[in-house]
Amino acid sequence: MNMNLKSLVTKISLPAMMVLLVPSQVHASSSVVLKSNDFVGMSFWLISMALIASTAFFFLETQRVAGKWKTSLTVSGLVTMVAAVHYFYMREVWVTTGETPTVYRYIDWLITVPLLMVEFYLILSAITKVPAGVFWRLIIGTLVMLIGGYLGEAHYMGVMPAFIIGMLGWAFILFEIFLGEASRINASQAPPSVQSAFKLMRLIVTFGWAIYPIGYYVGYLTGSNPEESMKGLNIAYNLADVLNKIAFGVIIWTAAVSETESHKH
Ligand SMILES: *C/C=C(C)/C=C/C=C(C)/C=C/C1=C(C)CCCC1(C)C
């Protein structure tokens, strides 16, 4: 493999890991501890660790796959790295105040969801030329979805109209990847391994992502006990992140490895 890239990856991964570990150290030394019945706090903790491990994995595996796949794997690592840092802060907010960390959650999503959308564009770009319109439509759908959700959760507008705006943004993304240009490019030009990765990623965006609006709906719109519904909301968002950030990256890694191997022989 390209020596420059290899040494660059090696140089970057270690400092990146250190940066990730700093907030964990700071928080570990604060006086607040995780209580043995705080299952939401535990889920924040577990997922932070899973995100760090995934980040190391995705970055290191860039050394194993063919050149055109390295960017996709790097982006997967960036998604889990950005999320890991946010999880440290979110856990802190939850454990110390018992409040839902809405601001950190949405800043995390604002960075990581567009990066996940970029992945669709990248895996198709690894095999063919893809018009920029595909990329912009995915980004616009993402912004409408997240801004809608934030306006509702931060109480800048009614939770129901905000929910509807968010759902429209998500519907726009689903349209692009199931019926729009992205899906046509995939069906007509991608090799089998990319097609199957694309289809799996699409299912994740449908069913994995559905957990978030369900969590929102149950948390804000069913009128149940506020304390219990905020626990449910955070657990739903946390579990959804495992699927949509880590499993999503693993699917891309699988396609990258099998494509790389198939060109070796
Ligand atoms: C890594 C984080 C991810 C993949 C977050 C995804 C978030 C969503 C799919 C949120 C969707 C929402 C709606 C579809 C309706 C309005 C409320 C939201 C923002 C929770």
The ligand as a MOL file (V3000), in Angstrom:
LIG
                    3D

  0  0  0     0  0            999 V3000
M  V30 BEGIN CTAB
M  V30 COUNTS 20 20 0 0 0
M  V30 BEGIN ATOM
M  V30 1 C -26.1870 8.9860 14.2780 0
M  V30 2 C -27.4450 9.6130 14.3890 0
M  V30 3 C -28.5030 9.4080 13.5410 0
M  V30 4 C -28.4430 8.4420 12.4090 0
M  V30 5 C -29.6900 10.1540 13.8090 0
M  V30 6 C -30.8110 10.0960 13.0810 0
M  V30 7 C -31.9430 10.8600 13.4760 0
M  V30 8 C -33.1870 10.7580 12.8980 0
M  V30 9 C -33.4780 9.8220 11.7750 0
M  V30 10 C -34.2380 11.6040 13.4390 0
M  V30 11 C -35.4890 11.6460 12.9700 0
M  V30 12 C -36.6180 12.4560 13.4340 0
M  V30 13 C -37.7750 12.4380 12.6500 0
M  V30 14 C -37.8870 11.5950 11.4070 0
M  V30 15 C -38.9920 13.2410 12.9880 0
M  V30 16 C -38.7080 14.3760 13.9350 0
M  V30 17 C -37.9020 13.9470 15.0790 0
M  V30 18 C -36.5530 13.3120 14.7060 0
M  V30 19 C -35.5420 14.4450 14.5320 0
M  V30 20 C -36.1770 12.4630 15.9150 0
M  V30 END ATOM
M  V30 BEGIN BOND
M  V30 1 1 1 2
M  V30 2 2 2 3
M  V30 3 1 3 4
M  V30 4 1 3 5
M  V30 5 2 5 6
M  V30 6 1 6 7
M  V30 7 2 7 8
M  V30 8 1 8 9
M  V30 9 1 8 10
M  V30 10 2 10 11
M  V30 11 1 11 12
M  V30 12 2 12 13
M  V30 13 1 12 18
M  V30 14 1 13 14
M  V30 15 1 13 15
M  V30 16 1 15 16
M  V30 17 1 16 17
M  V30 18 1 17 18
M  V30 19 1 18 19
M  V30 20 1 18 20
M  V30 END BOND
M  V30 END CTAB
M  END
